[in-house]
């Protein structure tokens, strides 16, 4: 029997967060209290903002439903470890779709994990090999969580950085956003020593730490971290323009492609056109387009047309076609 009211409320909340309806009698048995106490505890949860729905009947039942705001979650040990391992695996390999919000969630979770659970997470991650198709470099999740926390907390950040030519330096910056291209993570930040905006490849960062010094975010020249990164990559590398038409609506395609790759434009007949400028190999772009899951036709450049043709032929031969 749980006599401590706060502990009992947490236990009740943990049960209700399981997607099912709980009869009042079963909840009373689980908590070792009377049904009257369960009803009183349900009322307390409602006062705290948890949308608990009750159903009428011989036994009556309770279910936690969607509300106007995201309530705090209560996770048991196994659930917390599972979520942390999944987030660390995705963050460490810059999987497309695992953006800064996911890294912030990982930072919050790992901050409150007991040391015994942090050890289990690290052990599980070290013992598993993620099945990913990206060929980008791996990153220590701790590096990303420190950066994400500094971005969210508006704290100045210091770290060691290795440039493309191998030159190492110490950097101090005001972090603005983390951006994933699907292959790599980048930090968009205001470099204090150079008094200008910069992008940093996170896999070249080491020893990051938040200084605790707060700052008011500056206005980014492009208005969007993804757009700033795209322009920065164009300046640093040989880039090329591409144009493709896709047999899907612009709204649907926009959910499948990152903003830095381009903005789909509606076409007559329900399709759309995607234009952009990239510095990645045409082979990579060919695979990226094929993975969208839509019929498409390359308009330019010719090198991309050839790459898509070679990819299609290779896949056809792989199936005996």
Secondary structure, 3 states (H helix, E strand, C coil): CCCCHHHHHHHHHHHHCCCCCEEHHHHHHHHCCCHHHHHHHHHHHHHCCCCEEEECCCCCEEEECCCCCCCCCCCCHHHHHHHHHHHHHHHHCCCCCCCHHHHHHHHHHHHHCCHHHHHHHHHHHHCCCCCCCCCCCCCCHHHHHHHHHHHHHCEEEEEEEECCCCCEEEEEEEEEEEEECCCCEEEEEEECCCCEEEEEEHHHEEEEEEEEEECCCCCCCCCCHHHHHHHHHHHHCCCEEEEEEECCCHHHHHCCCCHHHCCCEECCCCCEEEEEEECCCHHHHHHHHHCCCCCEEEEECHHHHHHHHHHHHHHHHHCCC
